[in-house]
């Protein structure tokens, strides 16, 4: 799976997690688990592609940037 695909999946999971917390609290835990698993995969992909990041929040920020960049290309 390419880094851009992982970033897109992470952003979608993060959005789902945020919506679930407000709209469907009974699904929030499952969405959070998915988000965490994709976040770990994202950090592995960033590392494998020699993309520097400082922490989890920085990795998430990069995912959103990669997703925006992929849409505008």
C-alpha atoms as a printed R data frame, in Angstrom:
   type eleno elety resid chain resno       x      y      z
1  ATOM     1    CA   UNK     A     1   0.000  0.000  0.000
2  ATOM     2    CA   UNK     A     2   1.357  3.422 -0.932
3  ATOM     3    CA   UNK     A     3   1.913  6.158  1.626
4  ATOM     4    CA   UNK     A     4  -0.765  8.350  0.034
5  ATOM     5    CA   UNK     A     5  -3.312  5.511  0.280
6  ATOM     6    CA   UNK     A     6  -2.499  4.973  3.944
7  ATOM     7    CA   UNK     A     7  -2.754  8.707  4.623
8  ATOM     8    CA   UNK     A     8  -6.147  8.826  2.892
9  ATOM     9    CA   UNK     A     9  -7.386  5.836  4.926
10 ATOM    10    CA   UNK     A    10  -6.146  7.421  8.161
11 ATOM    11    CA   UNK     A    11  -7.867 10.737  7.425
12 ATOM    12    CA   UNK     A    12 -11.119  8.916  6.607
13 ATOM    13    CA   UNK     A    13 -10.867  6.935  9.859
14 ATOM    14    CA   UNK     A    14 -10.127 10.089 11.842
15 ATOM    15    CA   UNK     A    15 -13.167 11.814 10.329
16 ATOM    16    CA   UNK     A    16 -15.306  8.750 11.062
17 ATOM    17    CA   UNK     A    17 -14.028  8.642 14.646
18 ATOM    18    CA   UNK     A    18 -14.857 12.317 15.147
19 ATOM    19    CA   UNK     A    19 -18.366 11.898 13.705
20 ATOM    20    CA   UNK     A    20 -19.019  8.722 15.698
21 ATOM    21    CA   UNK     A    21 -18.199 10.471 18.962
22 ATOM    22    CA   UNK     A    22 -20.969 13.007 18.372
23 ATOM    23    CA   UNK     A    23 -23.491 11.095 16.236
24 ATOM    24    CA   UNK     A    24 -23.122  7.442 17.230
25 ATOM    25    CA   UNK     A    25 -21.366  7.073 20.590
26 ATOM    26    CA   UNK     A    26 -21.919  3.297 20.527
27 ATOM    27    CA   UNK     A    27 -19.567  3.097 17.509
28 ATOM    28    CA   UNK     A    28 -16.949  5.490 18.854
29 ATOM    29    CA   UNK     A    29 -14.799  2.806 20.466
30 ATOM    30    CA   UNK     A    30 -14.627  0.731 17.275
31 ATOM    31    CA   UNK     A    31 -13.859  3.817 15.183
32 ATOM    32    CA   UNK     A    32 -11.133  4.789 17.651
33 ATOM    33    CA   UNK     A    33  -9.521  1.356 17.393
34 ATOM    34    CA   UNK     A    34  -9.533  1.581 13.589
35 ATOM    35    CA   UNK     A    35  -8.054  5.075 13.748
36 ATOM    36    CA   UNK     A    36  -5.277  3.916 16.102
37 ATOM    37    CA   UNK     A    37  -4.390  0.938 13.896
38 ATOM    38    CA   UNK     A    38  -4.242  3.116 10.800
39 ATOM    39    CA   UNK     A    39  -2.172  5.686 12.673
40 ATOM    40    CA   UNK     A    40   0.409  3.020 13.518
41 ATOM    41    CA   UNK     A    41   0.450  1.909  9.872
42 ATOM    42    CA   UNK     A    42   0.818  5.532  8.787
43 ATOM    43    CA   UNK     A    43   3.843  6.054 11.038
44 ATOM    44    CA   UNK     A    44   5.443  2.849  9.709
45 ATOM    45    CA   UNK     A    45   4.874  4.016  6.123
46 ATOM    46    CA   UNK     A    46   6.293  7.477  6.863
47 ATOM    47    CA   UNK     A    47   9.369  5.858  8.365
48 ATOM    48    CA   UNK     A    48   9.726  3.416  5.432
49 ATOM    49    CA   UNK     A    49   9.521  6.340  2.996
50 ATOM    50    CA   UNK     A    50  12.084  8.374  4.965
51 ATOM    51    CA   UNK     A    51   9.566 11.106  5.763
52 ATOM    52    CA   UNK     A    52  10.643 12.797  8.992
53 ATOM    53    CA   UNK     A    53   8.098 13.367 11.747
54 ATOM    54    CA   UNK     A    54   8.522 14.218 15.406
55 ATOM    55    CA   UNK     A    55   5.532 12.576 17.103
56 ATOM    56    CA   UNK     A    56   2.038 11.144 16.598
57 ATOM    57    CA   UNK     A    57   0.477 14.559 16.079
58 ATOM    58    CA   UNK     A    58   3.073 15.462 13.472
59 ATOM    59    CA   UNK     A    59   2.386 12.197 11.641
60 ATOM    60    CA   UNK     A    60  -1.341 12.986 11.642
61 ATOM    61    CA   UNK     A    61  -0.645 16.483 10.308
62 ATOM    62    CA   UNK     A    62   1.418 14.965  7.501
63 ATOM    63    CA   UNK     A    63  -1.427 12.596  6.632
64 ATOM    64    CA   UNK     A    64  -3.792 15.532  6.186
65 ATOM    65    CA   UNK     A    65  -1.174 17.358  4.080
66 ATOM    66    CA   UNK     A    66  -0.580 14.308  1.895
67 ATOM    67    CA   UNK     A    67  -4.312 13.876  1.420
68 ATOM    68    CA   UNK     A    68  -4.778 17.512  0.401
69 ATOM    69    CA   UNK     A    69  -1.793 17.269 -1.956
70 ATOM    70    CA   UNK     A    70  -3.131 14.077 -3.580
71 ATOM    71    CA   UNK     A    71  -6.504 15.767 -4.212
72 ATOM    72    CA   UNK     A    72  -4.939 18.807 -5.873
73 ATOM    73    CA   UNK     A    73  -2.581 16.857 -8.134
